[in-house]
Every structure is written in structure tokens, then in C-alpha cells.
Amino acid sequence: MIAKKYRFHGHSSLRWVFSKGKTYRSRRFLMRRSQNPKRKLPRVAVVVSKKVHKSAVVRNRIRRRVFEIVRREWSVLPAGSDIAITVYSVDVADISHDEIMQELTNLLHEMAADNSSRL
């Protein structure tokens, strides 16, 4: 799990990212990234709705798995950005860690490549 200062939640912060952020999609995930001029370090939120799974235990397990992958790929994240990762596929709870890692890593590297091309 990443440190609390690198995570965020709440309607106002997420609303900002959802309205102003650039979207990256994969088969099971949606990632939105917005630049936050008030921050020097990146922050990450993971959203798993009740539509994905009714059990809070399963939703939290999915959230922890995603945070762990983001923690391993932390060096790829652009500084000063807020990133919201939304899980919208039911099968994320049942697939292997390697499949989730491959999909999220591809999204993170796509986001990093897009960010570096803008500079």
C-alpha cells in the first residue's frame, strides 16, 4: 500500500479529476489524470463501485491489489498529477495478479508517454 499522503479520495477531488482529466482506457480499467499545480508529488485514488462487486471485502481486496501495482510502478507517475483509477469489470476480483499488472502497467506507461510528449 502506498503512503496516505500519496492517496486521495472525496467527491470534490475526484470530481476535479473526472471533469478536467485526460482519460486512458483498457478492458477492465479507466484511468484519468489531471495536473495539480498545488502538488509536487503524484496522488492516486482507486474507485471500485458496488456494481463491480457487492461485497466490501472483495472491493477492498481489488483496491489493495491495484494500489500495490501502482506502488511498484511509482517512478512512472508524472510529478504533480492526480490520478484516479476506476475498476469497472467484475472479473478483476478473479483474474491473476499478472494479468492485472500487465493491464495497469500498460495504462501507466501510456499515460507517462503521453505526458512526456507534451513537454
N, C-alpha and C positions, 0 to 999 in steps of 0.2 A: 504494500500500500504506500502511496506517496504521502508526503507530509501534508498536514492540514492547510498550511499556508499556500500550497500549490493547487488546492481544490477549491471549488466554489459551488454554490447552489442558491436557490431562491429565485422567485419569479422575476424580479427586476433585472438581475444579472443575466439570467437565461433569456429573458425577453430581448435584451440588448443584442446578445449573440445571435438569436434566431432572426431578428429583424435586419441587422446590419452585416451579418456574417456571410462569408463565401461558403458554398456547400460542396461537399465531396461525398459521393455515394459508392456503396458496394452492395453486394447482395443482401447482407444482414445488418449493415450499419449505415448511419448517416452522420457525417461529421461537419460541424460548422465552426468556422474560425473567424474571429474579428480581432482587429488590432485594438489594444487598450493602451492609450498613451500614458495612463496613470501608473502602469506597471512596468517593471524591468524584467520580471521573470514570467514565464507562462503559467496559466492556471487551466485546470481541466475539470470538467463536470461530465458525469456519466448518467444518462437518463434511461431507466428501464421502466416502462409503464406496466400497469396491471393487465393490459391487453397481451403483453408478451407471456406473462405467467401470473396466475392468481396468488401464488404463494410468495410471501415476503422473503422467506428463506431462500427460495430459488432466485428471486430477483436480486437479492443482496449477493448471492454467490456469483451471479453473472457480473454484477458491478465490480466485485473484488477481482475477478479474472481479467476484466478489461483494464482496471487500474494497474494491475501487475504488468500487463503488456506495455502500457503507456510508460510505466516506471522504467522498464528495460530499454525503451526507445526514447528516453528523455532528451538525449543530445540532439535529436532530430527536430524537436519542437522549436519554433521561432520565438525569440525573446519578446516579451511584452504582448503576448496574444492570449485571448481567452478561447478555449476550445471546448465545445460541447459535443459529446459523442452520444448519439441516440441509438439504442438497440431496438430494432423493430421486427425481429424474426424470432419465432417461437423456438426454432431448433438450436439457438445459441446455447441453451441450457444442456443440450445433449451431445453436441459435437466435441471433438477433441480439442485440446489446448493448442495443438499445432495448427489446426485449421483456423481458429480464431486469430492466432498470432500472425499467420500469413496474410489474412484479410486486413487486419488492422495495420500491420506494418506497411502493406501496400498503400493504404489510405494515408498514413502518416508521411510516407516518402513522397507521395503525390502532392500533398499539401506543402511539404518542405521545398520541393522542386518548383512549385508554383510561386512560393514566397521568394525564392532566390532569383527567379526570372524577372520579378517585379523590380528588384533592386538595381 
